[in-house]
Amino acid sequence: MLEKIREGSQGVVAKSILVLVIFSFAFAGVSSYLGSSTETPAARVNGEDISQSALEQAYQNERSRMEQQLGEMFEALAANDVYLQSIKQRVLDRLVAERLVDQAANKLGLRVSDEQIKQAIVNETAFHTDGVFDNERYQAVIRQVGYTTTSFRDMMRVDMTRRQLLAAVIGTEFVLEGEAKQYAEVEGQTRDIRYQIIEAQPFLADVVVSDEEANAFYEQNLAQFMSQELVSVEYIELNAAKLAQSVTVSEEEVLAEYEAQKSLYQTAEKRLAAHILVEDADQANKIHARLIAGETFEALAKAESSDAFSGEQGGKLDWFEPGVMEAEFDTALFALEKGAFSNVVKTNFGYHIVKLLDIQPGAAAPFEEVKDKVTEQLKMNLAADEFYSLQQKLADTSYEVPDTLSEAATEIGAKVLSTDLFSRNNAPALFNADAVKAAFSSEVVVEGMNSDVIELGDNHVLVLRVKEHQAAGTRDFADVKADIVARLQQEKANEQARDQAQLAMTQVKDGASTAEFKTVSKLSRMTNELNASIVGKAFEMPLAAEGASVDTVGLANGYAVVVLDKVNAAESIAEEAVAAITQRLNSQYSEADYQSLVASLKASSEVLYPVAE
């Protein structure tokens, strides 16, 4: 949604960088800027805290994004706690960078006016219906992502202020045409090579790893064998949305609900406004007197208004619903009769005289048009009533019988579900930060009690209890010995393959090689038909002035000998390729500028990472 609200950014590249920098902030919200907490912060930037809850929310958003992007592949990656911890650290680094940029923008005195924010909201197509700003849609969309109108505007203010600074840094990069063309010529090169792969597999049978070697590796690398604290839990989930799926309602009930709540399905009245805007009160009063004397509003707007754009249109602005414009402007506009103009109205932008050009009355949508919406809303209302009743029973029973969930499940007609073992960084997708915190709490893990009722979202809760707990610690040598032995065997076999490759390389240089090499003509950098390490090495090697240009490169399970015979110039350079390279280089330069800005700000700032006792 917010990617489109990007005034002030310069070009496609700047926009893409801005989105990367800002996106997580938009979903992390502004809660970390408000209020205080007794919890140990995740980081402290020049005295301002980044809360653990803000980090956890941003981390969960990043996990969800990666899960959508990578699909089933992410499940395999998520099994590695070290990998997940690295993601969390990157998210924290990003939050710290954002805070540093925000502080720098404020120090420079950068500001965004209320009118700029309103204009950005009105212009945002996500809030439009049939190409026109729709206030009802605006309210619904921001509620859906967890904002009130006030908190959304606060977030927009911080977001747009930050972008003023970022646009000045990352929107000024450029790439010379000759530079891009040179890159294109280098990338378009092809190479004629020969290669031989020496597999490590044949050496494995003769490799021996003693218990002493395996144990020594274990003792020297204990950090690699640390296990995180793990729990599996039983839980009862209560969700009004799921309850609504089993609710049935008649058409008569739906019609009655429609009649009772017809105002909810009413489109707001819209008014087409015009204005004359000046900076001086005396000038505004003189213009108002001329209007009363009979001069036309349109002519005076063209001649006198400091708003040149609307002035050219005779002062005409746009259609507005109540609450969109500043309060003073809004009050004046909705107090007018059609065709009338107001007294002088003062706002933060100067002195207005407002005219009402036309009115679109609000009207109730026909029943058939909103029948499905009313039906779903009625089901949700009925489900919510049932939800509140069941939630109270769940809370009471799980508290009164704290050593099992069975009775609570029976009481509300639910099932006790369970999870596999998980760490703090690899919790089930259903669990939010509060659920994870409860799962690892001493009340649940040590005392074996049921948790309190935990809110997962609107009308969505759960209660959990520990099923199995594994304390953090170092895994026993016996548990990891087989993996260590296999790893050391592979390393030794690779070393023998490397020695064999070095010998083959020497024979090629001496002209004494009798080995059979595979030949590849006009090898491209972008080929996927050859091992990537061999391709990379082929394009790293310089062409020898005399004799053979030969080198070795390590593979996952062995080594390769690579001989470079010829470097072929690019056959043709397409304009599209140069344009793509220009965009890529611009993006790289802009990203480098952003990282340099953050590094500079960090070097002159105090960034602390407190650790909870």
C-alpha positions as CSV (number, residue, x, y, z in Angstrom):
1,M,0.0,0.0,0.0
2,L,2.6,2.5,1.1
3,E,5.0,1.9,-1.8
4,K,2.8,4.1,-4.0
5,I,2.9,7.1,-1.6
6,R,6.4,8.1,-2.7
7,E,6.5,11.9,-3.3
8,G,9.9,13.4,-3.5
9,S,11.8,10.2,-4.6
10,Q,13.8,10.5,-7.8
11,G,13.3,7.8,-10.4
12,V,12.7,4.0,-10.3
13,V,16.0,3.2,-8.6
14,A,15.5,5.7,-5.7
15,K,12.0,4.4,-5.2
16,S,13.1,0.8,-5.0
17,I,15.7,1.7,-2.4
18,L,13.3,3.8,-0.4
19,V,10.8,0.9,-0.4
20,L,13.4,-1.5,0.9
21,V,14.4,1.0,3.7
22,I,10.9,2.1,4.6
23,F,8.7,-1.1,4.1
24,S,9.5,-2.7,7.4
25,F,8.8,0.5,9.2
26,A,5.3,0.8,7.7
27,F,4.3,-2.5,9.1
28,A,6.2,-2.3,12.4
29,G,4.1,0.8,13.1
30,V,4.9,3.7,15.3
31,S,4.3,2.1,18.7
32,S,8.0,2.1,19.5
33,Y,7.9,5.9,19.3
34,L,5.2,6.2,21.8
35,G,5.0,5.5,25.5
36,S,7.5,3.6,27.6
37,S,8.1,0.0,28.7
38,T,9.9,-1.8,31.5
39,E,11.3,-4.5,29.2
40,T,14.9,-4.4,28.1
41,P,15.1,-2.8,24.7
42,A,16.5,-4.6,21.7
43,A,18.7,-1.6,21.0
44,R,19.1,2.0,22.2
45,V,20.0,4.6,19.6
46,N,21.2,7.9,21.0
47,G,19.0,7.3,24.0
48,E,15.9,6.3,22.1
49,D,14.8,2.7,22.6
50,I,13.8,0.1,20.0
51,S,11.6,-2.2,21.9
52,Q,11.7,-6.0,21.8
53,S,8.1,-6.1,20.7
54,A,8.9,-3.8,17.7
55,L,11.8,-6.0,16.8
56,E,9.6,-9.2,17.1
57,Q,6.9,-7.7,15.0
58,A,9.3,-6.6,12.3
59,Y,11.0,-10.0,12.4
60,Q,7.7,-11.9,12.1
61,N,6.7,-9.6,9.1
62,E,10.1,-10.4,7.5
63,R,9.6,-14.1,8.1
64,S,6.1,-14.0,6.5
65,R,7.5,-12.1,3.5
66,M,10.3,-14.6,3.0
67,E,7.9,-17.5,3.4
68,Q,5.7,-16.1,0.7
69,Q,8.6,-15.5,-1.5
70,L,10.5,-18.8,-1.1
71,G,7.6,-21.2,-0.4
72,E,8.6,-24.7,0.6
73,M,12.3,-23.8,0.4
74,F,11.8,-21.5,3.4
75,E,10.7,-24.5,5.6
76,A,14.1,-26.1,5.0
77,L,16.0,-22.9,5.8
78,A,13.8,-22.2,8.8
79,A,14.9,-25.5,10.4
80,N,18.3,-23.8,10.9
81,D,18.2,-21.7,14.1
82,V,21.4,-19.9,13.2
83,Y,19.9,-18.8,9.8
84,L,16.8,-17.5,11.6
85,Q,18.9,-15.7,14.1
86,S,20.8,-14.0,11.3
87,I,17.5,-12.8,9.8
88,K,16.5,-11.3,13.1
89,Q,19.9,-9.6,13.4
90,R,19.5,-8.1,9.9
91,V,16.0,-6.8,10.9
92,L,17.4,-5.2,14.0
93,D,20.2,-3.6,12.0
94,R,17.5,-2.2,9.7
95,L,15.5,-0.8,12.5
96,V,18.6,0.8,14.0
97,A,19.4,2.3,10.5
98,E,15.9,3.7,10.2
99,R,16.1,5.3,13.7
100,L,19.4,6.9,12.8
101,V,18.0,8.4,9.6
102,D,14.9,9.6,11.5
103,Q,17.1,11.3,14.0
104,A,19.3,12.9,11.3
105,A,16.2,14.2,9.5
106,N,14.8,15.8,12.7
107,K,18.2,17.3,13.5
108,L,18.3,18.9,10.1
109,G,14.9,20.4,10.7
110,L,13.1,18.5,8.0
111,R,9.4,18.7,8.3
112,V,6.2,17.5,6.5
113,S,3.1,19.7,6.8
114,D,-0.4,18.4,7.5
115,E,-1.5,19.5,4.0
116,Q,1.3,17.4,2.4
117,I,0.2,14.3,4.4
118,K,-3.5,14.9,3.5
119,Q,-2.6,15.3,-0.2
120,A,-0.5,12.1,-0.1
121,I,-3.4,10.2,1.4
122,V,-5.9,11.7,-1.1
123,N,-3.7,10.9,-4.0
124,E,-3.0,7.3,-2.8
125,T,-4.8,5.0,-5.3
126,A,-5.2,2.3,-2.7
127,F,-7.8,4.6,-1.2
128,H,-9.6,5.3,-4.5
129,T,-12.9,4.0,-5.8
130,D,-13.4,4.5,-9.5
131,G,-10.4,6.9,-9.6
132,V,-11.7,9.1,-6.8
133,F,-10.6,9.3,-3.1
134,D,-13.0,7.2,-1.1
135,N,-13.0,8.1,2.6
136,E,-14.9,5.0,3.6
137,R,-12.3,2.8,1.8
138,Y,-9.5,4.8,3.4
139,Q,-10.9,4.1,6.9
140,A,-11.4,0.4,6.1
141,V,-7.9,-0.1,4.7
142,I,-6.0,1.5,7.5
143,R,-8.1,-0.4,10.1
144,Q,-7.3,-3.6,8.3
145,V,-3.6,-3.0,8.8
146,G,-4.0,-1.9,12.4
147,Y,-4.0,1.9,12.3
148,T,-6.3,4.6,13.4
149,T,-6.5,7.8,11.4
150,T,-4.2,9.5,13.9
151,S,-1.6,6.8,14.1
152,F,-1.6,6.4,10.3
153,R,-1.0,10.1,9.8
154,D,1.8,10.0,12.5
155,M,3.4,7.1,10.6
156,M,3.1,9.0,7.3
157,R,4.7,12.0,8.9
158,V,7.7,10.0,10.0
159,D,7.8,8.1,6.8
160,M,7.7,11.2,4.5
161,T,10.2,13.2,6.7
162,R,12.6,10.3,6.4
163,R,12.2,10.2,2.7
164,Q,13.2,13.9,2.3
165,L,16.6,13.0,3.6
166,L,16.9,9.7,1.7
167,A,15.8,11.2,-1.6
168,A,18.6,13.8,-1.3
169,V,21.1,11.0,-0.8
170,I,20.0,8.2,-3.1
171,G,18.2,10.2,-5.7
172,T,21.3,12.0,-7.0
173,E,23.3,9.1,-8.4
174,F,23.8,8.8,-12.2
175,V,25.7,6.5,-14.5
176,L,27.6,7.7,-17.6
177,E,26.5,6.2,-20.9
178,G,30.2,5.1,-21.7
179,E,30.4,3.5,-18.2
180,A,27.3,1.4,-18.8
181,K,28.5,0.5,-22.3
182,Q,31.9,-0.6,-21.0
183,Y,30.2,-2.8,-18.4
184,A,28.0,-4.3,-21.1
185,E,31.0,-5.1,-23.3
186,V,32.7,-6.9,-20.4
187,E,29.6,-8.8,-19.4
188,G,29.0,-9.7,-23.1
189,Q,32.4,-11.4,-23.4
190,T,32.6,-15.1,-24.0
191,R,35.5,-17.4,-23.3
192,D,36.9,-20.6,-24.8
193,I,38.0,-23.0,-22.0
194,R,39.0,-26.5,-21.2
195,Y,38.3,-28.1,-17.8
196,Q,38.8,-31.3,-15.9
197,I,36.9,-32.3,-12.7
198,I,38.7,-34.3,-10.1
199,E,36.0,-35.8,-7.8
200,A,36.7,-36.3,-4.1
201,Q,34.4,-39.3,-3.9
202,P,37.1,-41.9,-5.0
203,F,39.3,-40.8,-2.1
204,L,36.7,-41.2,0.5
205,A,37.1,-45.0,0.8
206,D,40.7,-44.6,2.0
207,V,40.1,-41.7,4.4
208,V,40.4,-42.5,8.1
209,V,39.3,-40.1,10.8
210,S,40.3,-41.2,14.3
211,D,38.2,-40.7,17.5
212,E,40.9,-38.3,18.7
213,E,40.6,-36.1,15.6
214,A,36.8,-36.0,15.8
215,N,36.9,-35.2,19.5
216,A,39.6,-32.5,18.9
217,F,37.4,-30.9,16.3
218,Y,34.4,-31.0,18.7
219,E,36.3,-29.4,21.5
220,Q,37.7,-26.6,19.2
221,N,34.3,-25.8,17.7
222,L,31.9,-26.1,20.7
223,A,30.0,-23.1,19.5
224,Q,28.9,-25.0,16.4
225,F,27.2,-27.6,18.6
226,M,25.1,-25.4,20.8
227,S,21.4,-26.2,21.0
228,Q,18.8,-23.6,21.7
229,E,16.1,-24.0,24.3
230,L,13.2,-25.8,22.7
231,V,9.6,-26.4,23.7
232,S,6.5,-28.0,22.3
233,V,3.2,-27.0,23.6
234,E,-0.5,-28.0,23.7
235,Y,-2.9,-25.2,23.0
236,I,-6.6,-24.3,22.6
237,E,-7.3,-21.8,19.9
238,L,-10.5,-19.7,19.8
239,N,-11.2,-17.6,16.7
240,A,-14.4,-15.7,15.9
241,A,-13.6,-15.9,12.2
242,K,-13.8,-19.7,12.4
243,L,-16.9,-19.6,14.5
244,A,-18.5,-17.4,11.9
245,Q,-18.1,-20.1,9.3
246,S,-20.6,-22.3,11.1
247,V,-23.1,-19.6,11.7
248,T,-26.3,-19.7,9.5
249,V,-28.7,-16.8,9.0
250,S,-31.9,-16.4,7.1
251,E,-32.5,-13.8,4.4
252,E,-35.1,-12.2,6.7
253,E,-32.5,-11.7,9.4
254,V,-30.1,-10.3,6.9
255,L,-32.7,-7.8,5.6
256,A,-33.5,-6.8,9.2
257,E,-29.8,-6.2,9.9
258,Y,-29.6,-4.1,6.7
259,E,-32.5,-1.9,7.8
260,A,-31.2,-1.5,11.3
261,Q,-27.7,-0.6,10.2
262,K,-28.5,1.2,6.9
263,S,-26.4,4.1,7.9
264,L,-23.3,1.9,7.7
265,Y,-24.0,1.3,4.0
266,Q,-24.5,5.0,3.2
267,T,-22.0,6.7,0.9
268,A,-20.8,9.9,2.4
269,E,-21.9,13.3,0.9
270,K,-19.2,14.8,-1.3
271,R,-18.8,18.4,-2.1
272,L,-16.9,20.0,-5.1
273,A,-14.9,22.9,-3.7
274,A,-13.1,25.9,-5.1
275,H,-11.0,28.4,-3.2
276,I,-9.0,31.6,-3.4
277,L,-5.8,31.3,-1.3
278,V,-3.7,34.3,-0.2
279,E,-1.1,34.8,2.5
280,D,-2.2,38.1,3.9
281,A,-5.4,38.7,5.9
282,D,-6.0,42.2,4.6
283,Q,-5.7,41.0,1.0
284,A,-8.2,38.2,1.7
285,N,-10.7,40.7,3.2
286,K,-10.4,43.0,0.2
287,I,-11.0,40.1,-2.2
288,H,-14.0,39.0,-0.1
289,A,-15.4,42.6,-0.3
290,R,-14.9,42.5,-4.1
291,L,-16.9,39.2,-4.3
292,I,-19.7,40.8,-2.3
293,A,-19.6,43.7,-4.7
294,G,-20.3,41.4,-7.6
295,E,-17.0,40.4,-9.1
296,T,-16.9,36.7,-10.2
297,F,-15.2,34.1,-8.0
298,E,-13.5,32.5,-11.1
299,A,-11.9,35.8,-12.3
300,L,-10.6,36.7,-8.8
301,A,-9.2,33.2,-8.3
302,K,-7.3,33.5,-11.6
303,A,-6.0,36.9,-10.8
304,E,-5.4,36.9,-7.1
305,S,-5.0,33.3,-5.7
306,S,-1.5,32.2,-4.7
307,D,-2.6,28.6,-5.5
308,A,-1.6,28.9,-9.2
309,F,-2.8,25.5,-10.2
310,S,-6.3,25.8,-8.9
311,G,-6.3,29.5,-9.9
312,E,-6.0,28.6,-13.6
313,Q,-9.2,26.5,-13.1
314,G,-11.1,29.4,-11.5
315,G,-10.2,28.1,-8.0
316,K,-11.6,24.7,-8.6
317,L,-10.1,22.0,-6.3
318,D,-11.8,18.5,-6.1
319,W,-14.6,16.5,-4.5
320,F,-14.2,16.2,-0.7
321,E,-15.9,14.1,1.9
322,P,-16.2,15.4,5.5
323,G,-12.9,15.1,7.5
324,V,-10.5,15.1,4.6
325,M,-9.5,18.8,4.6
326,E,-8.3,20.8,7.6
327,A,-11.0,21.4,10.2
328,E,-11.5,25.1,9.4
329,F,-11.7,24.5,5.6
330,D,-13.9,21.5,6.2
331,T,-16.4,23.4,8.4
332,A,-16.7,26.3,6.0
333,L,-17.2,24.0,3.0
334,F,-20.0,21.9,4.6
335,A,-21.8,25.0,5.9
336,L,-22.3,26.5,2.5
337,E,-25.3,26.4,0.1
338,K,-24.5,25.4,-3.5
339,G,-23.0,28.3,-5.4
340,A,-22.2,30.3,-2.2
341,F,-18.8,31.4,-0.9
342,S,-17.6,31.6,2.7
343,N,-16.1,34.3,4.8
344,V,-12.3,34.4,5.1
345,V,-11.0,31.2,6.6
346,K,-7.6,30.9,8.2
347,T,-5.6,27.6,8.0
348,N,-2.0,26.7,8.3
349,F,-1.5,27.5,4.6
350,G,-2.9,31.0,4.6
351,Y,-6.3,32.7,4.2
352,H,-9.0,31.0,2.1
353,I,-12.3,32.0,0.6
354,V,-14.1,28.8,-0.1
355,K,-16.9,28.3,-2.6
356,L,-19.2,25.3,-3.0
357,L,-19.6,24.4,-6.6
358,D,-21.7,21.2,-6.4
359,I,-23.0,18.5,-4.1
360,Q,-23.2,14.7,-4.4
361,P,-25.7,13.6,-1.7
362,G,-25.0,10.5,0.3
363,A,-27.2,7.6,-0.4
364,A,-27.8,4.1,1.0
365,A,-26.6,1.2,-1.2
366,P,-29.4,-1.1,-2.5
367,F,-29.9,-4.2,-0.4
368,E,-29.0,-6.6,-3.2
369,E,-25.8,-4.7,-3.8
370,V,-24.6,-5.2,-0.2
371,K,-26.4,-8.4,0.7
372,D,-23.3,-10.5,0.9
373,K,-21.4,-7.9,2.9
374,V,-24.3,-7.6,5.4
375,T,-24.6,-11.4,5.7
376,E,-20.9,-11.7,6.5
377,Q,-21.1,-8.9,9.0
378,L,-24.1,-10.4,10.7
379,K,-22.4,-13.7,10.9
380,M,-19.3,-12.0,12.4
381,N,-21.5,-10.2,14.9
382,L,-23.2,-13.4,16.0
383,A,-19.9,-15.2,16.1
384,A,-18.4,-12.4,18.2
385,D,-21.2,-12.7,20.8
386,E,-20.4,-16.5,21.0
387,F,-16.7,-15.8,21.0
388,Y,-16.9,-13.5,24.1
389,S,-18.9,-16.1,26.0
390,L,-16.6,-18.9,25.1
391,Q,-13.5,-16.8,25.8
392,Q,-14.7,-16.2,29.4
393,K,-15.3,-19.9,29.9
394,L,-11.9,-20.6,28.5
395,A,-10.2,-18.1,30.8
396,D,-12.1,-19.3,33.9
397,T,-11.6,-23.1,33.3
398,S,-8.0,-22.9,32.2
399,Y,-7.3,-20.9,35.4
400,E,-9.3,-23.0,37.8
401,V,-7.8,-26.3,36.4
402,P,-4.2,-25.1,35.7
403,D,-2.6,-28.5,35.1
404,T,-4.5,-29.6,32.0
405,L,-6.3,-28.1,29.0
406,S,-8.7,-31.0,28.6
407,E,-11.5,-29.6,30.8
408,A,-11.3,-26.2,29.2
409,A,-11.5,-27.8,25.8
410,T,-14.5,-29.8,26.8
411,E,-16.1,-26.7,28.3
412,I,-16.0,-24.7,25.1
413,G,-16.3,-27.7,22.6
414,A,-12.8,-27.3,21.2
415,K,-9.8,-29.6,20.6
416,V,-6.5,-29.6,22.3
417,L,-3.9,-29.1,19.6
418,S,-0.1,-29.5,19.8
419,T,3.1,-28.3,18.2
420,D,6.5,-29.9,17.4
421,L,9.5,-28.7,19.3
422,F,10.4,-25.1,18.4
423,S,12.8,-22.4,19.5
424,R,12.2,-18.7,20.2
425,N,13.3,-17.9,16.7
426,N,11.3,-20.7,15.0
427,A,7.9,-20.6,16.5
428,P,4.8,-21.8,14.6
429,A,3.3,-19.3,12.2
430,L,0.2,-19.0,14.4
431,F,2.1,-17.7,17.4
432,N,2.8,-14.0,17.8
433,A,5.4,-12.5,20.1
434,D,3.2,-12.8,23.2
435,A,2.5,-16.4,22.6
436,V,6.2,-17.2,22.1
437,K,7.0,-15.3,25.3
438,A,4.4,-17.3,27.2
439,A,5.6,-20.6,25.8
440,F,9.1,-20.0,27.3
441,S,7.9,-18.4,30.5
442,S,8.7,-19.8,33.9
443,E,5.0,-20.2,34.8
444,V,4.5,-22.5,31.8
445,V,7.9,-24.2,31.5
446,V,9.0,-24.5,35.2
447,E,5.7,-24.5,37.1
448,G,3.8,-26.5,34.4
449,M,0.8,-24.1,34.5
450,N,-1.6,-23.1,31.8
451,S,-0.8,-19.7,30.3
452,D,-3.2,-16.8,30.5
453,V,-5.4,-16.1,27.6
454,I,-3.2,-14.7,24.8
455,E,-4.5,-12.4,22.2
456,L,-3.4,-13.2,18.6
457,G,-5.6,-10.7,16.9
458,D,-9.1,-9.3,16.8
459,N,-11.4,-11.9,18.5
460,H,-8.6,-14.5,18.2
461,V,-7.0,-16.0,21.3
462,L,-5.3,-19.1,22.6
463,V,-4.3,-20.7,25.9
464,L,-1.2,-23.0,26.0
465,R,0.8,-25.3,28.3
466,V,4.1,-27.0,27.9
467,K,4.2,-30.5,26.4
468,E,8.0,-31.0,26.3
469,H,10.9,-28.8,27.2
470,Q,14.6,-29.1,26.2
471,A,17.0,-26.8,27.9
472,A,19.7,-24.9,25.9
473,G,23.2,-26.3,26.1
474,T,26.0,-28.0,24.2
475,R,25.0,-31.2,22.3
476,D,26.9,-34.3,23.5
477,F,29.8,-35.5,21.5
478,A,28.2,-38.8,20.9
479,D,25.2,-37.1,19.3
480,V,27.3,-35.2,16.8
481,K,30.2,-37.6,16.3
482,A,28.9,-39.1,13.1
483,D,28.4,-35.7,11.5
484,I,31.9,-34.6,12.5
485,V,33.5,-37.8,11.1
486,A,31.6,-37.3,7.8
487,R,32.7,-33.7,7.6
488,L,36.3,-34.4,8.3
489,Q,36.3,-37.3,5.9
490,Q,35.0,-35.0,3.2
491,E,37.6,-32.4,4.0
492,K,40.4,-34.9,3.8
493,A,39.1,-36.3,0.5
494,N,38.8,-32.7,-0.8
495,E,42.4,-32.1,0.2
496,Q,43.5,-35.1,-1.8
497,A,41.5,-34.0,-4.8
498,R,43.1,-30.5,-4.5
499,D,46.6,-32.1,-4.5
500,Q,45.7,-34.0,-7.6
501,A,44.3,-30.9,-9.2
502,Q,47.6,-29.0,-8.4
503,L,49.6,-31.8,-10.0
504,A,47.4,-31.7,-13.2
505,M,47.7,-27.9,-13.4
506,T,51.5,-28.2,-13.2
507,Q,51.5,-30.8,-16.0
508,V,49.4,-28.5,-18.2
509,K,51.8,-25.6,-17.6
510,D,54.8,-27.9,-18.5
511,G,53.0,-29.2,-21.6
512,A,53.2,-32.7,-20.1
513,S,49.5,-33.3,-19.5
514,T,47.9,-36.4,-21.0
515,A,44.6,-36.0,-19.2
516,E,41.4,-35.5,-21.2
517,F,39.8,-32.1,-20.8
518,K,36.3,-31.1,-21.8
519,T,36.1,-28.2,-24.1
520,V,33.6,-25.3,-24.1
521,S,33.6,-22.7,-26.8
522,K,32.1,-19.2,-26.3
523,L,31.3,-19.8,-22.6
524,S,28.9,-17.2,-21.3
525,R,28.8,-15.7,-17.8
526,M,25.1,-16.5,-17.6
527,T,25.2,-20.1,-18.5
528,N,23.6,-22.6,-16.2
529,E,24.9,-25.7,-18.0
530,L,28.2,-25.7,-16.2
531,N,29.2,-25.7,-12.6
532,A,29.0,-22.1,-11.4
533,S,32.4,-22.2,-9.7
534,I,34.1,-23.3,-12.9
535,V,32.3,-20.5,-14.8
536,G,33.3,-17.9,-12.2
537,K,36.9,-19.0,-12.2
538,A,37.0,-18.9,-16.0
539,F,36.0,-15.2,-16.0
540,E,38.4,-14.4,-13.2
541,M,41.4,-15.7,-15.1
542,P,43.6,-13.4,-17.3
543,L,44.7,-14.6,-20.7
544,A,48.4,-15.5,-20.5
545,A,50.8,-13.6,-22.7
546,E,52.6,-16.8,-23.4
547,G,51.8,-20.4,-22.7
548,A,48.6,-21.7,-21.0
549,S,46.5,-19.8,-18.5
550,V,45.5,-22.4,-16.0
551,D,44.2,-22.5,-12.5
552,T,42.2,-24.7,-10.0
553,V,38.9,-24.1,-8.2
554,G,37.3,-25.9,-5.3
555,L,33.9,-27.5,-5.9
556,A,31.5,-28.9,-3.3
557,N,32.9,-32.4,-3.6
558,G,36.2,-32.0,-5.3
559,Y,38.3,-29.7,-7.5
560,A,38.5,-28.6,-11.1
561,V,41.4,-27.6,-13.3
562,V,40.4,-24.8,-15.7
563,V,42.4,-23.8,-18.8
564,L,41.6,-20.5,-20.5
565,D,42.4,-20.6,-24.2
566,K,40.7,-17.4,-25.7
567,V,38.7,-14.3,-24.7
568,N,36.0,-13.4,-27.2
569,A,34.7,-9.8,-27.4
570,A,31.0,-9.2,-27.2
571,E,29.4,-9.8,-30.5
572,S,26.7,-7.1,-30.1
573,I,25.5,-4.8,-27.4
574,A,21.7,-4.3,-27.3
575,E,20.3,-0.9,-26.1
576,E,18.1,-2.8,-23.7
577,A,21.2,-4.5,-22.1
578,V,22.9,-1.1,-21.6
579,A,19.7,0.3,-20.1
580,A,19.4,-2.7,-17.7
581,I,23.0,-2.3,-16.7
582,T,22.5,1.5,-16.1
583,Q,19.6,0.8,-13.8
584,R,21.5,-1.9,-12.0
585,L,24.6,0.3,-11.5
586,N,22.4,3.2,-10.4
587,S,20.7,0.9,-7.8
588,Q,24.1,-0.4,-6.6
589,Y,25.5,3.2,-6.3
590,S,22.4,4.3,-4.4
591,E,22.5,1.4,-2.1
592,A,26.2,2.1,-1.4
593,D,25.3,5.7,-0.7
594,Y,22.6,4.7,1.7
595,Q,24.9,2.3,3.5
596,S,27.6,5.0,3.7
597,L,25.1,7.4,5.2
598,V,24.0,4.9,7.8
599,A,27.7,4.0,8.6
600,S,28.5,7.7,9.0
601,L,25.5,8.3,11.3
602,K,26.4,5.3,13.3
603,A,30.0,6.3,13.7
604,S,28.9,9.6,15.3
605,S,26.1,8.0,17.4
606,E,25.8,5.9,20.5
607,V,24.2,2.6,19.6
608,L,23.8,0.1,22.4
609,Y,22.4,-3.4,22.5
610,P,21.3,-4.0,26.1
611,V,21.1,-7.5,27.4
612,A,18.4,-8.6,29.8
613,E,19.6,-9.9,33.1
